[in-house]
Amino acid sequence: MKSIKHYPNSKIIIHDFFDRLEIYGCLLEFLECIDRVDTLGIFFVKDCKKEKLEKYYEEYKYDFR
């Protein structure tokens, strides 16, 4: 979430993303998958409402799973 918030023009790479959709699935509201290898996902940040992103960020910023 922090990367989405502070670096919206970057590509974001998340390992084990697709094995942990129950944890990371909410990120799909903000990310568009452009490539995938096994469980690793490569994403661009979608245009999204900053208020909703901020809400999720505040909710999950201390969740280090």
C-alpha positions in Angstrom: 0.0 0.0 0.0 2.8 2.4 0.8 4.4 1.8 -2.6 1.1 2.4 -4.3 0.6 5.6 -2.4 4.0 7.1 -2.8 5.2 5.7 -6.2 2.0 5.5 -8.3 4.0 5.5 -11.6 6.2 2.5 -10.8 5.9 -1.1 -11.5 5.3 -3.2 -8.4 6.5 -6.7 -8.0 5.0 -9.0 -5.4 6.3 -12.5 -4.7 3.8 -15.1 -3.6 1.0 -12.8 -4.5 -1.2 -15.5 -6.1 -0.7 -17.9 -3.2 -2.0 -15.3 -0.8 -5.0 -13.8 -2.5 -6.9 -13.9 0.8 -4.4 -11.5 2.2 -3.3 -9.5 -0.9 -6.5 -9.7 -2.9 -7.7 -6.2 -1.9 -4.7 -4.8 -3.7 -6.3 -5.8 -7.1 -8.6 -2.8 -6.6 -5.5 -0.6 -7.0 -3.2 -2.7 -9.2 -3.4 -4.1 -12.7 -1.4 -7.3 -13.3 0.7 -7.0 -16.4 2.7 -10.2 -16.1 2.9 -13.3 -13.9 5.4 -16.1 -13.3 4.1 -18.8 -11.0 3.1 -16.9 -7.8 5.0 -13.7 -8.6 3.0 -10.8 -10.0 4.2 -7.6 -11.8 1.7 -4.8 -11.6 1.0 -1.2 -12.7 -0.9 1.1 -10.4 -4.4 1.8 -11.7 -6.0 5.2 -11.5 -7.9 5.0 -8.2 -9.6 7.1 -5.6 -7.0 8.4 -3.2 -9.6 8.4 -0.4 -10.2 4.7 -0.7 -6.4 4.0 -0.9 -5.8 6.1 2.2 -8.6 4.1 4.0 -7.0 0.8 3.1 -3.5 2.1 4.0 -4.6 3.2 7.5 -6.3 -0.2 8.0 -3.4 -2.3 6.9 -0.2 -0.3 7.6 0.7 -2.3 10.7 -0.3 -5.7 9.2 3.1 -7.3 8.3 1.9 -10.7 7.1 
